[in-house]
């Protein structure tokens, strides 16, 4: 029952230019992005969050986010938390991609969407991306709980689509619900995993949700939802 904080990287150069970065090298944070992450870091300090483990996508914008968010921690690079492999779409303007037939598939039927390869970048399906991200988070969560106990808090820094995939999996919606969830740069979403289910406690938060979700309810049995919505 460890608590997972899913953090999207801060505003990046690609975000500023409305380009699909994918696995493009050298895409770092903007000044705005660094400020966003610094504000989130301050909220974590205010909430007295003790982070048992910090993992991050290998891409620069996530590594920079990790360093600002928890400057005293040593982030663990996890390739499976990397951005979706967008293949031939990598580096292209979003305004241009909206006219591609595949765009409608990504929006309306993400379960069947696969990005084509290019000479420089391999593509993958959204289903493949979701599978690797969900598996990695489940594995790490089990390790954190085994090593640090059920009240441990850990942080995973990743990207928009991987975080959305993790959240829709936790909600039981799978990829069908991918485009019904939104996560902003430098936002945090909170998930508590139990033996029976995953509970999504916050989505796309600026950090104010962290304090109240650090410990599970002492009123209901571990892993159970509170009937009626809460006790306080």
Secondary structure, 3 states (H helix, E strand, C coil): CCEEEEEECCCEHHHHHCECCCCCCCCCECHHHHHHHHHHHHHHHHCCCCEEEEEECCCHHHHHHHHHHCCCCCCEECHHHCCCCEHHHCCCEHHHHCCCHHHHHHHHCHHHCECCCCCCCCECEHHHHHHHHHHHHHHHHHHHHHHHCCCCEEEEEECHHHHHHHHHHHCCCHHHHHHHCCCCCCCEEEEEECCCCEEEEEEEECCCCCHHHCCCCCCCCCCCCCCCCCCC
